[in-house]
Amino acid sequence: MTSIEDRFSAALHTSARGWRLAVDRRLKHLGISQASWMAIAIVAKAAKPLSQTRMAAMVGVEDPTMVATIDRLVKAGYALRTPSPTDRRVKLVMLTDAGQDIYRTLKAESDVLRAELLRNIDPQALQLATEVLETLQAGIEAQL
């Protein structure tokens, strides 16, 4: 018999992967890869420009992988790298106007998908699941 902890872990992993794949399929017509739309969203939601290293940590990839993703975003005209005012070794990433435009399109399409995926879930169950995941994330971050 499988424990609830095993079931939770499997459900968390497969749901997160499935969610990203569903968003990726929905956004495919825009010609934006999963890595790119995740990077665009992280920068767009940030209160201030992020370093490449911080972005890599947030997405869960190695620095060289994030550098390659940012290279593609810069080449496409969606992002700019600027030197940090406090550490010349650090490059900060910001979205261009075109990057902000594509983010609005990405967000609108992913918002529709999110509504579709969550439409049959009881709001109270969604609230509880969200609280469980936020508590789990806080525990994970506390161990880092």
Buried (B, 14 or more C-beta within 10 A) or exposed (E): EEEEEEEEEEEEEEEEEEBEEBBBEBBEEEEBBBBBBBBBBBBBEBEEBBBBEBBBBBBEBEEEEBBEBBEBBBEBEBBBBEEEEEEEEBBBBBBBEEBBEBBEEBBEBBEEBBEEBEEEEEEEEEEEEEEEEEEEEEEEEEEE
